[in-house]
Amino acid sequence: MDTFRAYVVDKQGETFKAGFRELTMKDLPEGEVLIRVTYSSVNYKDGLASIPDGHIVRTYPFVPGIDLTGEVVSSVHPDFQPGMKVIVTGYELGVSHFGGFSRYARVPAAWIVPLPETLTMREAMTVGTAGFTAALSVLRAEENGLTPHQGPVLVTGATGGVGSMAVAMLANKGYEVWASTGKKEGAPYLQELGAKEILDRSELMPEKIRPLDQQRFAGVIDSVGGKSLAYLLSATKYGGIVTACGLTGGSDLPTTVFPFILRGVSLLGIDSVYA
């Protein structure tokens, strides 16, 4: 094949363009394994990469897509042979290395994992990076002592990819799940996933955040950050677990040490890029 299709973002001076282009194999970055891409999920970072001021892409032109599934076409690494079905997620894919929004991708072997026999390529990308991040959040919380009998667990950004996956996972494991969202129309969807209570996100952003507030949640799976995370730390029960994996609500964290030193609350950072 002389050319193939890819979604390309480009910025020249003040002019930003995004759309489909025809590329050649010579356009792909270096890597040990060439993959014919079958599926790639759409994530928050991909959205940022597709706007001029998203602060994700460093060099142009560029192909976004922070994850992919596909089939190995050629490889110089012994662990990956032509015909193997694989997954790539994290590392620099779709950030500084051409990503999954392309018919072909060439990547380092260290970034690749074989597709589990229990999953199809479509199923793997239906879960995608969002589901992987949600699973890491739930796993870390449980490794640090969170159990269903301790009380409700709140999921923020619940209609988003990470949030909705976390709601479903926690409900399936027997937790009492509370879901926070700014989209009232999303309530039936969240209830279908297993949420028992739906909170408007405005409830998590009081005008003034107390160092310690009423103890409401045994755990929190947070993908929002910012002021709401600060409030949630103050409202987490004694010995509770809070995981943080996002910053859609801002990167500042206007909190105090009181939730940690007076209630023993644990704040766990979740990174799926190099996990």
C-alpha positions as CSV (number, residue, x, y, z in Angstrom):
1,M,0.0,0.0,0.0
2,D,1.5,3.3,-1.1
3,T,-0.6,5.5,1.1
4,F,-3.0,5.1,4.0
5,R,-5.5,7.4,5.8
6,A,-4.8,9.1,9.2
7,Y,-6.4,11.9,11.2
8,V,-3.7,14.6,11.3
9,V,-3.5,17.8,13.3
10,D,-1.2,20.6,12.0
11,K,-0.3,24.0,13.2
12,Q,1.7,26.5,11.1
13,G,2.1,29.9,12.8
14,E,-1.4,30.9,13.9
15,T,-3.1,28.5,11.5
16,F,-4.4,25.3,13.0
17,K,-5.9,22.5,10.9
18,A,-7.3,19.0,11.8
19,G,-8.6,16.4,9.4
20,F,-7.9,13.3,7.4
21,R,-4.8,13.0,5.2
22,E,-3.1,10.4,3.2
23,L,0.3,9.4,4.7
24,T,3.0,7.0,3.6
25,M,5.1,4.6,5.7
26,K,7.9,7.1,5.5
27,D,5.8,9.5,7.5
28,L,5.6,7.2,10.5
29,P,8.1,7.6,13.4
30,E,10.7,5.0,14.2
31,G,9.8,1.8,16.1
32,E,10.4,-1.9,16.2
33,V,6.9,-3.0,15.4
34,L,4.6,-2.0,12.5
35,I,0.9,-2.5,13.4
36,R,-2.2,-2.3,11.2
37,V,-4.6,-0.5,13.5
38,T,-8.1,-1.9,13.9
39,Y,-9.5,0.3,16.7
40,S,-8.6,3.3,18.8
41,S,-10.7,4.9,21.5
42,V,-11.4,8.6,21.9
43,N,-10.0,10.1,25.1
44,Y,-9.8,13.5,26.8
45,K,-6.2,13.9,25.7
46,D,-7.2,13.3,22.1
47,G,-9.7,16.1,22.4
48,L,-7.0,18.4,23.7
49,A,-4.6,17.3,20.9
50,S,-7.3,18.3,18.4
51,I,-7.5,21.9,19.4
52,P,-4.9,24.6,18.9
53,D,-4.4,25.5,22.6
54,G,-4.7,22.0,24.1
55,H,-1.1,21.9,25.3
56,I,-0.6,18.2,24.4
57,V,1.0,18.2,21.0
58,R,4.6,19.4,20.9
59,T,5.5,19.1,17.2
60,Y,3.4,19.3,14.1
61,P,2.1,17.7,11.9
62,F,0.9,15.0,14.3
63,V,-1.4,12.0,14.6
64,P,-3.4,11.8,17.9
65,G,-4.8,8.6,19.5
66,I,-3.4,7.5,22.9
67,D,-4.4,3.8,22.5
68,L,-5.0,1.2,19.8
69,T,-5.5,-2.4,19.0
70,G,-4.3,-4.0,15.8
71,E,-2.4,-6.7,14.1
72,V,1.4,-6.9,13.7
73,V,2.5,-6.4,10.1
74,S,6.2,-6.6,10.6
75,S,8.6,-6.6,13.6
76,V,12.3,-6.7,14.4
77,H,11.5,-7.8,18.0
78,P,11.3,-11.5,18.7
79,D,8.3,-11.2,21.1
80,F,6.0,-9.8,18.4
81,Q,5.5,-11.7,15.1
82,P,3.4,-10.8,12.1
83,G,-0.3,-11.7,12.6
84,M,-0.2,-11.2,16.4
85,K,-3.1,-9.2,17.8
86,V,-1.8,-6.5,20.2
87,I,-2.8,-3.5,22.4
88,V,-0.8,-0.3,22.8
89,T,-1.7,2.3,25.4
90,G,0.1,5.0,27.4
91,Y,3.8,5.9,27.1
92,E,4.2,8.6,24.5
93,L,1.6,7.3,22.1
94,G,-0.6,10.1,20.8
95,V,1.4,12.7,22.8
96,S,4.8,12.9,21.2
97,H,4.7,9.8,19.1
98,F,2.2,9.3,16.3
99,G,-0.9,7.6,17.7
100,G,-3.8,5.3,16.9
101,F,-5.9,7.6,14.7
102,S,-4.2,6.1,11.7
103,R,-4.5,2.9,9.6
104,Y,-0.9,2.1,10.5
105,A,1.3,2.8,13.6
106,R,4.9,2.0,14.2
107,V,5.9,1.8,17.9
108,P,8.6,0.6,20.3
109,A,8.1,-3.1,21.3
110,A,8.2,-2.0,25.0
111,W,4.9,-0.3,24.6
112,I,3.0,-3.3,23.3
113,V,1.1,-6.1,25.1
114,P,-0.5,-9.1,23.5
115,L,-4.3,-9.0,23.2
116,P,-5.7,-11.3,25.9
117,E,-7.5,-14.3,24.4
118,T,-10.7,-13.4,26.3
119,L,-11.0,-10.1,24.5
120,T,-11.7,-9.1,20.9
121,M,-9.9,-6.0,19.6
122,R,-13.1,-4.1,19.6
123,E,-13.8,-5.0,23.3
124,A,-10.4,-4.0,24.3
125,M,-10.9,-0.5,22.9
126,T,-14.4,-0.3,24.2
127,V,-12.8,-0.5,27.6
128,G,-9.8,1.5,26.4
129,T,-7.5,3.8,28.4
130,A,-10.5,5.1,30.3
131,G,-11.5,1.6,31.5
132,F,-7.8,0.8,32.3
133,T,-7.5,4.0,34.4
134,A,-10.8,3.2,36.2
135,A,-9.6,-0.3,36.9
136,L,-6.3,1.0,38.3
137,S,-8.2,3.4,40.5
138,V,-10.5,0.7,42.0
139,L,-7.6,-1.7,42.4
140,R,-5.4,0.8,44.2
141,A,-8.3,1.8,46.5
142,E,-9.0,-1.8,47.4
143,E,-5.3,-2.5,47.9
144,N,-5.3,0.3,50.5
145,G,-8.2,-1.1,52.4
146,L,-11.5,0.0,50.7
147,T,-14.3,-2.5,51.0
148,P,-18.0,-2.4,50.2
149,H,-19.2,-2.5,53.9
150,Q,-17.5,0.7,54.8
151,G,-20.0,3.0,53.2
152,P,-20.8,4.9,49.9
153,V,-18.1,5.5,47.3
154,L,-18.4,8.6,45.2
155,V,-17.4,8.7,41.5
156,T,-16.9,12.2,40.1
157,G,-17.1,13.0,36.4
158,A,-19.4,10.0,36.3
159,T,-20.7,10.4,32.8
160,G,-17.2,10.5,31.3
161,G,-15.1,7.6,30.2
162,V,-13.2,6.9,33.5
163,G,-16.2,7.8,35.6
164,S,-18.8,5.6,33.9
165,M,-16.4,2.7,33.9
166,A,-15.7,3.2,37.6
167,V,-19.4,3.3,38.4
168,A,-20.0,0.0,36.6
169,M,-17.0,-1.7,38.2
170,L,-17.8,-0.6,41.7
171,A,-21.5,-1.5,41.4
172,N,-20.5,-4.9,40.0
173,K,-18.3,-5.5,43.1
174,G,-21.1,-4.7,45.5
175,Y,-20.3,-1.1,46.5
176,E,-22.9,1.5,47.2
177,V,-22.0,3.9,44.4
178,W,-22.8,7.6,44.4
179,A,-22.2,9.4,41.1
180,S,-21.5,13.1,40.6
181,T,-22.2,14.8,37.2
182,G,-23.0,18.2,35.8
183,K,-25.3,16.6,33.2
184,K,-28.8,16.0,34.6
185,E,-29.8,14.1,31.5
186,G,-27.1,11.6,32.4
187,A,-28.9,10.4,35.6
188,P,-30.8,7.4,34.0
189,Y,-27.6,6.2,32.3
190,L,-25.7,6.3,35.6
191,Q,-28.5,4.5,37.4
192,E,-28.4,1.9,34.7
193,L,-24.7,1.4,35.4
194,G,-25.5,0.8,39.1
195,A,-25.3,4.2,40.8
196,K,-27.6,4.5,43.9
197,E,-27.4,8.2,44.3
198,I,-26.8,11.0,41.8
199,L,-25.3,14.3,43.0
200,D,-25.1,17.5,41.0
201,R,-21.4,18.5,40.7
202,S,-22.3,21.9,42.2
203,E,-22.8,20.1,45.6
204,L,-19.1,19.3,45.6
205,M,-17.9,22.9,45.1
206,P,-19.1,25.0,48.1
207,E,-18.2,28.6,48.1
208,K,-16.0,28.0,51.2
209,I,-14.2,24.7,51.8
210,R,-13.8,23.8,55.4
211,P,-10.6,22.0,56.5
212,L,-12.9,19.2,57.7
213,D,-16.5,18.8,56.7
214,Q,-19.2,16.2,57.4
215,Q,-17.9,12.7,56.9
216,R,-19.9,11.4,53.9
217,F,-17.9,9.0,51.8
218,A,-15.8,5.9,52.5
219,G,-14.0,6.4,49.2
220,V,-13.8,8.6,46.2
221,I,-12.8,7.8,42.6
222,D,-12.0,11.3,41.3
223,S,-11.2,12.3,37.7
224,V,-11.9,16.0,38.1
225,G,-9.4,17.5,40.6
226,G,-9.4,21.1,41.6
227,K,-11.7,22.6,44.1
228,S,-14.1,19.7,44.2
229,L,-11.3,17.3,45.1
230,A,-10.3,19.6,48.0
231,Y,-13.9,19.5,49.2
232,L,-14.1,15.7,48.9
233,L,-10.9,15.2,50.9
234,S,-12.6,17.2,53.7
235,A,-15.8,15.1,53.4
236,T,-14.2,11.6,53.3
237,K,-14.7,9.4,56.3
238,Y,-12.0,8.5,58.8
239,G,-9.5,6.1,57.2
240,G,-11.1,6.7,53.8
241,I,-9.5,6.3,50.4
242,V,-9.5,8.9,47.6
243,T,-7.9,8.3,44.2
244,A,-7.1,11.1,41.8
245,C,-6.5,10.6,38.1
246,G,-7.6,13.7,36.3
247,L,-7.8,17.5,36.3
248,T,-10.8,18.5,34.2
249,G,-11.8,20.8,37.1
250,G,-8.3,22.3,37.5
251,S,-4.8,21.5,38.6
252,D,-4.9,23.5,41.9
253,L,-5.7,21.7,45.1
254,P,-6.7,24.2,47.8
255,T,-6.8,21.8,50.7
256,T,-5.1,21.5,54.2
257,V,-3.3,18.7,55.9
258,F,-6.3,18.1,58.3
259,P,-8.0,15.3,56.3
260,F,-4.7,13.4,56.4
261,I,-3.5,14.0,60.0
262,L,-6.8,14.1,61.8
263,R,-8.8,11.5,59.8
264,G,-6.1,9.4,58.3
265,V,-7.5,9.9,54.7
266,S,-5.3,8.6,52.0
267,L,-5.0,10.4,48.6
268,L,-3.6,8.0,45.9
269,G,-2.4,9.3,42.6
270,I,-3.3,7.1,39.6
271,D,-1.2,7.2,36.4
272,S,-2.1,4.9,33.5
273,V,0.5,6.2,31.2
274,Y,3.5,4.3,32.5
275,A,1.5,1.7,34.6
